[in-house]
Amino acid sequence: MGWLPCCGKSNTKANKSKKNKNMQQMPLDQIKPTSAFPSSSIRLDKLKGDSSSSGETSKRGGGEHIAALTFSFRELATATKNFRAECILGEGGFGRVYKGRLESTNQVVAIKQLDPNGLQGNREFLVEVLMLSLLHHPNLVNLTGYCADGDQRLLVYEYMPLGSLEDHLHDISSGKKRLDWNTRMKIAAGAAKGLEYLHDKASPPVIYRDLKCSNILLGEGYFPKLSDFGLAKLGPIGDNTHVSTRVMGTYGYCAPEYAMTGQLTLKSDVYSFGVVLLEIITGRKAIDNSNAAGEQNLVAWARPLFKDRKKFSQMADPMLQGQYPPRGLFQALAVAAMCVQEEPNMRPLIADVVTALTYLASQKFKPDTHPLKGSPLAPGTPVMAVGMKGIE
């Protein structure tokens, strides 16, 4: 599972007996950021989310307590059978993710144990807890709670039984069912709705900064949720057009202007979404060094093809086996092409992307019926009249 987490071994066994003797949970306001990230850099005290879309409420505001539950290290060790290898869901640069069952509620959860020597420090831990405690939407993963015992940092999420989008696009050898066209459009539309909530409903807006297939988790019925908010940043407010920050994220997904200047905007996320949408349509990875020169970078490979509609069918994932609506393919590629425009101001707003993809997801493709002939674009279909430049 390409979720988040770490390479490197946990020192769980060495620390276990020492931790259990004196378990003292640390409130969030006592967890100190590392010296590289002073507390003044974490400006989340004024963040609010619009909970009306999800029907959820939580305590918000500078002085109020965070709604996330706190767990002791002992509780989470019990939930994962002492972090047994058989419970591992995935691992990466931040730590390992385990499947566990909370003894107190019998709830199945995913538990991310951060590697003390890994890429995610106290600052990222704090940001993720605060973001997911304050922001609630059906297409954002739910944070159940956290643990901050001594130097142990763990995050407890709802369990997403179908893993990540990356698993289903790029790891199909493990017997997973291939994603059909309708499911792909459903996932794309849902992920876009999660991003729209961050951009348009949160106040100030939130820039996700790490949108990629491994961070889109799938629940029952392939319902998508964005996860891993450790790199999220509050967006520009007032007359500001961007926020300046050190360049973080994943190669292949970063917008070119952000990679070159460190200037981050909401349109940076839109670019990353365009890369994800291209992966969903083509089945290719954002970066694949096993491909021939000139085809290793997905966007670089796609750009020349955007200019010739006759080649659009060549861009469809071979795993679809031709089972897709030609008009829907054209429209989805049109959206992706606009999202990955070089110039940020040429990219659409995520709200327009949601409108287009919601429409595409509503147009169910039936393999047993003949696809409609004629022009790829039918009159009145809302595939964003926001400019088709770059694909005409």
C-alpha positions in Angstrom: 0.0 0.0 0.0 1.5 3.3 -1.0 -0.1 5.2 1.8 2.4 7.4 3.7 4.9 5.9 6.1 8.3 4.7 6.5 11.4 2.8 5.7 13.5 2.2 8.8 12.8 0.0 11.8 10.8 1.1 14.8 12.4 0.9 18.2 9.0 -0.2 19.6 10.4 -3.2 21.6 13.2 -1.3 23.1 10.9 1.5 24.3 7.9 -0.6 25.2 8.6 -1.4 28.8 10.0 2.0 29.6 7.0 3.7 28.1 4.4 1.6 29.8 5.8 2.4 33.2 5.0 6.0 33.0 2.4 6.8 30.4 1.7 10.5 30.3 -0.3 11.8 27.4 0.8 15.2 26.1 -1.9 17.7 25.0 -1.3 19.1 21.6 -0.4 22.5 23.0 2.5 20.9 24.9 4.0 19.1 21.9 6.9 21.3 20.8 7.8 21.7 17.1 11.4 20.9 16.2 13.8 23.7 16.2 13.7 23.8 12.4 10.0 24.6 12.6 9.3 27.1 15.4 5.8 27.2 16.7 5.2 30.6 15.1 5.3 28.9 11.7 2.2 26.8 12.5 -0.5 29.4 11.8 -3.6 27.2 12.4 -5.3 29.2 15.2 -7.7 30.9 12.9 -8.5 28.0 10.6 -12.2 27.1 10.3 -14.1 24.7 8.1 -17.6 24.8 6.8 -19.1 21.7 8.4 -22.5 22.2 6.8 -21.6 20.0 3.8 -20.9 17.0 6.0 -23.3 17.6 8.9 -20.5 17.3 11.4 -19.5 19.8 14.0 -16.3 20.2 16.1 -14.9 22.7 18.5 -13.0 25.4 16.7 -11.0 28.5 17.5 -7.8 29.4 19.1 -8.4 28.5 22.7 -10.7 25.5 22.4 -9.7 21.9 22.7 -9.1 19.8 19.5 -11.9 17.2 19.0 -9.5 14.3 18.2 -9.3 11.6 20.9 -6.0 10.9 22.7 -4.7 7.4 23.0 -1.9 5.9 25.1 0.9 4.0 23.5 -0.3 0.9 25.4 -3.7 1.1 23.8 -2.4 1.3 20.3 0.2 -1.4 20.9 -2.7 -3.6 22.0 -4.8 -2.6 19.0 -2.0 -3.7 16.6 -0.9 -6.8 18.6 2.3 -5.0 19.6 2.8 -3.7 16.0 3.0 -7.2 14.6 4.3 -7.4 11.0 1.1 -9.1 9.9 -0.8 -6.0 10.7 1.3 -3.7 8.4 -0.8 -2.0 5.7 2.1 0.0 4.2 5.2 1.9 4.9 7.2 4.8 3.5 9.3 7.8 4.4 7.3 8.8 7.4 6.7 5.5 9.2 4.5 2.4 9.0 0.7 2.1 8.9 -0.9 -0.8 10.7 -4.4 -2.2 10.8 -5.7 -2.3 14.3 -8.8 -2.8 16.4 -9.4 -0.5 19.4 -10.2 -2.5 22.4 -12.4 0.1 24.0 -14.8 0.4 21.0 -14.0 -2.6 18.8 -13.5 -0.2 16.0 -11.2 -1.2 13.1 -8.7 1.6 12.4 -5.5 2.5 10.6 -2.7 3.5 12.8 0.3 5.4 11.5 3.4 5.1 13.7 5.9 7.9 12.8 9.5 6.9 12.6 11.5 9.2 15.0 14.2 9.4 12.3 11.7 9.7 9.4 10.6 12.5 7.2 7.6 13.6 9.3 8.6 15.6 12.3 6.6 17.2 15.2 5.5 20.1 13.0 4.0 17.8 10.3 2.4 15.7 13.1 0.8 18.8 14.6 -0.4 20.1 11.3 -2.1 16.8 10.4 -3.8 16.5 13.8 -5.0 20.1 13.7 -6.1 20.1 10.0 -8.1 16.9 10.3 -9.6 17.9 13.6 -10.8 21.2 12.2 -11.8 20.2 8.7 -14.6 17.7 8.0 -15.9 16.6 4.7 -17.1 13.2 3.3 -14.1 13.2 0.9 -11.5 13.8 3.6 -10.3 10.9 5.7 -11.5 11.0 9.3 -9.0 11.3 12.1 -10.0 9.2 15.1 -7.2 10.4 17.4 -3.5 10.6 18.1 -0.9 9.5 20.6 2.0 11.6 21.9 3.7 9.5 24.6 7.3 10.5 25.1 8.9 10.5 21.7 6.2 8.2 20.2 3.9 9.9 17.6 1.0 8.0 16.2 -2.1 9.0 14.2 -5.3 7.0 14.3 -7.5 7.1 11.2 -10.7 5.5 10.0 -9.8 2.3 8.2 -10.2 2.4 4.4 -10.7 -1.2 3.3 -9.8 -0.8 -0.4 -6.4 0.8 0.1 -5.2 3.6 -2.1 -5.9 4.6 -5.7 -2.3 3.9 -6.5 -2.8 0.2 -5.5 -5.6 -0.1 -8.0 -3.9 1.7 -10.8 -0.4 0.5 -10.5 -0.4 -2.7 -8.5 -3.0 -4.8 -10.2 -0.8 -7.9 -10.1 -2.1 -8.7 -6.7 -5.5 -9.9 -8.0 -7.3 -6.6 -7.5 -10.2 -6.0 -9.8 -9.3 -3.5 -12.6 -11.0 -0.2 -12.3 -13.7 0.3 -15.0 -14.4 3.7 -16.5 -17.4 4.5 -14.3 -15.4 3.8 -11.1 -12.5 6.0 -12.3 -14.8 9.0 -12.9 -16.4 8.5 -9.5 -13.1 8.5 -7.8 -11.9 11.5 -9.8 -15.1 13.5 -9.0 -14.9 12.6 -5.3 -11.2 13.6 -4.9 -12.0 16.9 -6.7 -14.8 17.5 -4.2 -12.4 17.0 -1.3 -10.0 19.5 -2.8 -12.8 21.9 -3.5 -13.7 21.8 0.2 -10.1 22.7 1.2 -9.9 25.6 -1.3 -13.4 27.1 -1.1 -15.0 26.1 2.2 -12.1 26.2 4.7 -11.3 29.7 5.9 -8.6 30.7 5.2 -8.3 28.3 2.3 -6.0 25.3 2.7 -3.4 24.2 0.1 -3.1 20.5 0.2 0.4 20.4 -1.4 0.7 16.6 -1.6 -2.1 15.4 -3.9 -1.1 12.1 -5.5 -2.6 8.7 -6.1 -1.2 7.1 -2.9 -2.9 9.8 -0.8 -6.3 9.1 -2.2 -7.8 6.3 -0.1 -10.8 4.2 -1.1 -13.6 3.0 1.1 -16.5 0.7 0.4 -17.8 1.1 -3.1 -14.6 2.9 -4.1 -15.6 6.0 -2.2 -12.5 8.3 -2.3 -11.0 10.3 0.6 -7.9 12.5 0.7 -5.4 11.6 3.4 -2.0 12.7 4.8 -2.2 16.4 5.6 1.3 16.8 7.1 2.4 19.1 4.3 -0.8 21.2 4.0 -0.5 25.0 4.2 -2.9 27.8 4.8 -3.4 29.6 1.6 -3.1 33.3 0.8 -5.6 35.8 2.2 -6.5 39.4 1.5 -4.5 40.9 -1.4 -1.8 38.2 -1.3 -1.6 36.0 -4.4 0.6 33.2 -3.0 2.4 31.9 0.0 6.2 31.4 -0.1 7.5 28.2 1.4 10.3 25.6 0.9 9.4 23.2 -1.9 7.9 20.0 -0.6 5.7 17.4 -2.2 6.4 14.6 -4.7 8.3 14.8 -7.9 6.0 14.5 -10.9 3.1 16.1 -9.1 4.5 19.5 -8.2 3.4 22.5 -10.3 6.4 23.9 -12.3 6.1 27.4 -10.9 6.1 26.1 -7.3 9.1 23.8 -8.0 11.1 26.7 -9.4 10.1 29.6 -7.1 8.6 28.1 -3.9 5.5 30.3 -4.5 2.5 28.2 -3.6 -1.1 28.9 -4.7 -4.4 27.1 -5.0 -3.6 26.5 -8.6 -0.6 24.5 -7.5 -3.0 21.9 -6.2 -5.0 22.1 -9.4 -1.9 21.1 -11.4 -1.3 18.1 -9.1 -4.9 17.1 -9.5 -4.5 17.2 -13.3 -1.6 14.8 -13.0 -3.7 12.4 -10.9 -6.5 12.7 -13.4 -4.1 11.8 -16.2 -3.0 8.7 -14.2 -6.6 7.7 -13.7 -7.3 8.0 -17.5 -4.1 6.5 -18.8 -3.0 4.1 -16.1 0.5 5.5 -16.3 2.5 6.7 -13.4 3.4 10.4 -12.9 7.0 9.4 -13.2 8.1 6.0 -14.6 11.8 5.6 -15.3 11.1 2.2 -16.9 9.6 4.0 -19.9 11.5 5.2 -22.9 13.2 8.6 -22.9 10.5 11.3 -23.5 7.8 9.1 -21.9 9.0 8.9 -18.3 7.2 12.1 -17.2 3.5 11.7 -17.7 2.7 15.3 -18.4 5.5 15.7 -20.9 4.3 12.5 -22.7 0.7 13.8 -22.8 1.2 17.3 -23.9 1.9 16.6 -27.6 -1.0 14.1 -27.7 -3.4 16.8 -26.4 -3.0 18.6 -29.7 -4.3 15.8 -31.8 -7.8 14.5 -31.0 -7.2 11.5 -33.3 -4.6 10.3 -30.8 -6.8 10.5 -27.7 -7.7 6.8 -27.9 -4.0 6.0 -27.6 -4.0 7.7 -24.2 -6.7 5.5 -22.6 -5.5 2.9 -20.1 -5.0 -0.5 -22.0 -6.6 -2.1 -18.9 -9.9 -0.6 -19.9 -9.8 -2.8 -23.0 -11.6 -0.2 -25.0 -14.5 -0.1 -22.6 -15.1 3.6 -22.3 -17.2 6.3 -23.9 -15.2 8.1 -26.6 -17.0 11.4 -25.7 -16.3 10.9 -22.0 -12.6 10.1 -22.7 -12.3 13.4 -24.7 -14.0 15.4 -22.0 -11.9 13.9 -19.2 -8.7 14.5 -21.1 -9.9 18.1 -21.8 -10.2 18.7 -18.0 -6.8 17.1 -17.3 -5.2 19.2 -20.1 -6.5 22.4 -18.6 -5.3 21.5 -15.1 -1.7 20.9 -16.2 -1.3 24.1 -18.1 2.1 25.7 -17.7 0.6 29.0 -16.7 -1.2 28.9 -13.3 -3.8 31.5 -14.3 -4.8 29.3 -17.3 -5.8 26.5 -15.0 -9.4 26.2 -14.0 -10.7 26.7 -10.5 -11.3 23.4 -8.7 -15.0 24.2 -8.5 -15.2 24.1 -12.3 -13.3 20.8 -12.3 -15.9 19.4 -9.8 -18.7 20.5 -12.1 -17.2 18.8 -15.1 -16.2 15.6 -13.3 -19.5 15.3 -11.5 -21.2 15.4 -14.9 -18.9 12.8 -16.3 -19.4 10.5 -13.3 -23.2 10.8 -13.8 -22.9 9.6 -17.4 -22.8 5.8 -16.8 -21.1 3.9 -19.5 -22.7 0.5 -20.3 -20.3 -1.8 -22.1 -23.1 -3.7 -23.7 -24.4 -0.7 -25.6 -22.8 0.9 -28.6 -21.0 4.2 -27.8 -22.5 7.3 -29.3 -21.0 8.3 -32.6 -20.3 11.8 -33.9 -18.7 14.8 -32.3 -16.9 14.0 -29.0 -18.6 17.0 -27.4 -22.4 17.1 -27.3 -24.1 20.4 -27.0 -24.8 21.5 -23.5 -22.3 19.2 -21.7 -20.5 21.2 -18.9 -16.9 20.4 -19.7 -15.8 23.8 -18.6 -15.9 26.4 -21.3 -12.9 27.8 -19.3 -10.8 27.6 -22.4 -9.8 24.6 -24.3 -6.4 26.1 -25.1 -3.6 23.6 -25.3 -5.8 20.8 -26.6 -7.2 22.3 -29.8 
